[in-house]
Amino acid sequence: MDIKAHELVHGSIVCVIDDDGDVRNSLRSLLGSVDIRAETFGSITEFMEFALPDVPTCLVLDVRLKGQSGLAAQEQIAKNRQIPIIFITGHGDVEMSVRALKAGAIDFIEKPFRPQRLLDSVVGALATDHARRQAERASRSLHVKYHLLTPREREVMVHVAGGLLNKQIAAAMNLSEITVKIHRRQAMKKMESRSLADFVLKAAALGLSLT
């Protein structure tokens, strides 16, 4: 595992759901060998009762569980949690793998598998969840900044995003050009935009437009 991957998995969690205790112990040992924290569960119910920490996470899920298929569990989990899923199975087929992947699974691995095959998939799944969490944090931060803007500053931001010049914005808002410049400067400051390009990109990320 390279340095970048090691930094990613540090502090991350891999949840393993398998009704076979030996498999759970084996996977815990494998993940632990590369310093990945593993939480193991014998059923979907146990997993759903577990309070997931706010860290990059992925799920290694057996396709066949006592009383419930892993594919049905995938649907149940998706309704409550956003988490990348890696399926493992000793009884897989093409139709099953296609269904799992179409439903959003990251990978579908048939037993017996090489340990490195699973580890590579886990690192990829954790990277996916890490990126999702970063994007969500950035979006929340952007909306917090936007809500600091006054109504007029927001209106100016919309016009700037629409490509209007200060003179055109002044005419559209029935304001002086100097006033528009002040609102624009204040809006850019609150949005922490040091350039017009960044200001416009943030407006686009917020879904702002003239239409």
N, C-alpha and C positions, 0 to 999 in steps of 0.2 A: 504494500500500500504506500503510495507516494505521500509527500508532506501535505499537499493540499487535501487529499482524501482523508488523511489522519486528522487534520484540523476540523474537517466537516463532521466526522463521526464522533469527535470528542464532545460529549454533552448531549448527543443524540440518543434516541431510544428505538430499538426494534422490538415490536411486539410479535410474539409467536403464538398462533392458535393451532393446537393439534391435540386430538384426544388420546394420543399415544405418549405416555410419560417418557419412554426411552427416546423418542424423537425429540421431544421438548428439551430433554437434558442434553442430547447430542447437539442440537442447534444452539443452545445456550453456551455450550463449551466452545463451539466453532466461532461464534460471534465474540465471545470473551477472549479468544486467542488473539484477536486484533483490537482489543480494548473497546469493543462495542457493547454497550449496556443492553441486555435482553430482559424483557419481561415476558414470562410464559403463562399461557392460559389453556385450560382443558376444554373450554367451551366458549361460544359467543357470549353467553350470559355473563361469564366471569370477566371477559374483556370489556363489555359494555358497562360494567359496574366500576371499572378501573378509571380513576381520575388521571387523564393524560396530562403530564406537565407541558408547558408551553415551549417545547423544543422540537427540532426536526424529528419526525417520527415516520416509520413505515411499518407495514404489517406483513408478516409471512403467514400465509393461511393455507391449511390443507384443504383440498377440494372435497374430500369426504370426511364428514364429522358424524358422530353418533347423533341421530335424531334430526340432523339438518345438513344439507349440502353446503359446501363452501360458496357456491354460486348464489344460493339464496341468502347466505350470510352477507355476501358482498352487497346485495341490494339493501339489506337491513342497515349495514354499517354506513352506506352512502347517504342514507336519510338523516343520520345523526352526526357523522364525523367526516371531515375531509382528511383522508389519509391514503397514501399510495399503497397498493396491495400487490404483493408477489405471491402467486399461487404455486404450491408444490403438490405433486400428485404421483402416485404409483399406478394410477388407473386413468390416465388422460387420453383424449383423442382430439382430432382436429376440430370437430364441432364444439367441443367443450372449451378448448383454448380460444377459439374465435369468439365465442360468447363472452368469455371472461375479459378478453382484451377490448371488445367492443363496449363493454360495461365500464371500462376505465382502468382495468388492471395494468400494472406496469410490466409484468412479466408472467410467464407460465412455464414452470420448470418441472420436467419429469424426473422421477426417481428411477434409478440412482443418478445422482448428479455430482459433478466435481465440486468440492468445497469452494474453490475459487470462483466457479460459475455463480454460486449463490452470493458470495461476498461482493462480486462486481455488481450484481443486480441490486443488492442492498445499498451499496454506496450510491448508485444511480438514483434509487428511489429516495434516499435521504437528501440528495442534491435537489431533486424535484420539489420535495416538501420545503426545503430551506428557501428555494427561490420563491415559492408561493407565499411563504411567511414574510419574506422581505418585501414582496410586491404589496401585500396587504398592509404592512406597516407604513410603506411609502404612501399608499392611498389614504390611509387614515390621517397621516400627518398633513397631506395635501388638503384634505377637507377641513381639518382643524384651522389651518392657515386661511383658507377661503372664507370661513365663517367669521374671521376677524375683520373682513372688509366691510365697509359701509355699503348701503344699497347703490350709491353713485359710483363707488370704486368698482363694484361688481359690474355695473353697466359699462363703465369704461373698459374693463377687462374684456367683456364680450365684444365690444367694438374693435378693440385692438386685435383680438383673435380673428376678427372678420377682415383684417387687413386695412382698416380705415386709418387715415392720417389724423393727427391732432385737430387740424382744421375741420376735417369732415366730421369727426366725433363731436366737436364743439357745435357744429350746425345741427347735427342729429339730436343732441341733448339740450340745445338752446342754452349753451353756456359759453363763456369766453374761452379762448384757446389757452390762456394762462391757467384758468381754473381746471381745465382738462389735464394740463401738464402736471398740476399739483396732485390731482386725483390719481393719475397714472403713476407718478413717482411714489406716492404713498402705497398704492396697491402692489407695485413691484417690491417695495420694501417689506410689506407684510407677507408676501408670497416668497420672500427670500430669493428673488430673481435678480441676478446681476446683469442680465442681458435681455434684450427684447425677445430673442429666440427662445430663451428658457421660459419667459413669461407666456409666450404663445403656446409652447409645448405643454405647460401646466394647465393652461386654459383648455387645450384639447383633451388632456387627461381627465379633466373635470366634466368634459362633455359640453362645454360652452360653445354656442354658435349664435349667429344673428337670426337664423331661421328657426 
